[in-house]
């Protein structure tokens, strides 16, 4: 029953093919957006084509939209070009790349010269910025390839090939923009520590504070000295012919009435003031710090400027994101565009670009070096700032495609790292220049050139003289070094300066500092303990015992370590003469000694420190406060470290403290000693010798 009703309601299908064929060539049927119609694109009106492109774009049928554009003739394409929403296409990157590719390629085929290309309608500048922003956002493109990357990159290459044809210098300007971002990234790390006048590293503002305080102190001293020498009045006032007190002291007659004593006194006073104020006025360290401060301000301003420009190119960047991350992403975006441009470039252009890159690297490598031509650079910056922006191009090239105001120096301004003189703009404009002023200026320039030539010849002569003097001084110094070296007992070998604090001369200096500094501090710490208030002799013996036990523990530990290594490697003992000498064993002994010597500063000697401490504490068990004295424990650790460093040298340094008769070449009397007696009553500090029977490096301090 139901099927009968459906048969009555359902309309009867009749073939209409012949009727449709009758309407295919009707002109007014073209205005209907019926997909079933198939008309020739040469007959399609502009409104229908634009609606069709918009419909395919809105339905995300980008491929069909691109195909439709490619099938249009030049007349239809030029007709709809003014109505195509290029901004919408740019905002839809990368999906709209196929459509943009069709537009660029189609217009490229229909355009004879680059000047006739409709770059304003296609917004080439905005396209390049959007493309850079797209590659900057796509930070994971190298590790996670997009599924449409096989479409994106070919489309980009085709478009950039057309852009390179329109603007041949586009690669140069893109490279300049990338270099500007890279410089900003590198300059972000130039806000670290600086060298202070004391030779230590500290923050810039701390260094400025120290220098300011020093200058203020020097100025205060100068003011105080002016008051002491009675060179100024209490309330200085100016004087002239019309007002103020009469300047009787400054009159010419009074100045002529001076004696020899007056001149000498005046020289002394002026020289005194000059000596006080001259370091403050001529402080090179303060000038350097102020210059660094100025540079850092410029670096931060430039970085913030470029970061702001980057934010204009791409909206949606988080304000809390690190500037380095943002700049690095956009630098990668520019780098990707450069790679695509390099792929579509010709071979000759590629060679030119490589040469330009090498020149640019040479420019930026020595950008911060001090140069006598800094004034020329300053004048160039001032001239450029008057125009608002630095020029983007050199002579013979068109302006850059990207119109963003990135500040960049022209590559030809400083070729191969050397500055060139910037021509005077007045000399290049004969219409506005006055002939007389030009001649006067030309003569002054010629005179200046002559003066510069004379100064150059004088400087070259001075340089030659200084080089000869330097060579003579180096020869003399070399002779003195060899002479002193032959007398120093260094076994005919120069010490390795790369060892730093563990080289022999430095360890010897540390051994001397143990007596002059560390021992004094430890003695003061023991004085603060109530149990050692009146025991001066005991305190001196304790501190002397520490250095003796430190050397004894270090030497014993060194023998144990070498013995364990020999036992593990089955090496013969080098002291026994029963076995024949094995070259490999001797070489291994040298390697072990060399390793211990070079690792002296990082080798773990905590075992020796504990051993010395336990012996001292066990012997002086009646003085428990000794265990809580931090300075004393620090003194023990310093003695052990120095003793270990001296013991692992080749030959090892030893201490002598068993002599009872005073010897001038080994001992030095303490100030409380009896100068007429040669009997040693006590040792305050042992003597240091090189090897068993070597020369004395540092004398012992004894009381007689």
Secondary structure, DSSP 4 states (H G I P E B T S, - for coil): -HHHHHHHHSPPP---HHHHHHHTT-GGGGGS--TT----GGG--HHHHHHHHHHHHHTT-HHHHHHHHHTS-HHHHHHHHTTS-HHHHHHTTTTTHHHHHHHHHHHHHH-SSGGGS-HHHHTHHHHHHHHHHHHHH-TTTTTS--TTHHHHHHHHHHHHHHHHHH-TTHHHHHHHHHHHHHHHHHHHT--S-EE-TTS-EE-HHHHHHHHHHHHHHHHHHHHHHHHHTT-S-SS-----SSSSS---TTSHHHHH---HHHHHHHHHHHHHHHHHHHHHHT-HHHHHHHHHHHHHHHHHHHHHHHHHHHHHHSS---TTS-HHHHHHHHHHHHHHHHHHHHHHS-HHHHHHHHHHHHHHHHHHHTTTS--TTHHHHHHHHHHHHHTSS-----TTSPPPS---------TTTSGGG---PPPPTTTT-TTTS-HHHHHHHHHHHHHHHHHHHHHHHHHHHHHHHHHHHHHHHHHHHHHHHHHHHHHTT-TT----GGGGGGSHHHHHHHHHHIIIIIHHHHHHHHHTSGGGTT-HHHHHHHHHHHHHHHHHHHHHHHHHHHHHHHHHHTPPPTT-SSSPP-HHHHHHHHHHHHHHHHTTTTS--HHHHHHHHHHHHHHTTT-GGGGG-HHHHHHHHHHHHHHHHHHTSSSPEEEE----B--TTTEEE-TTS-TT--B--EEEE-EEEESSS--EEEPEEEE-
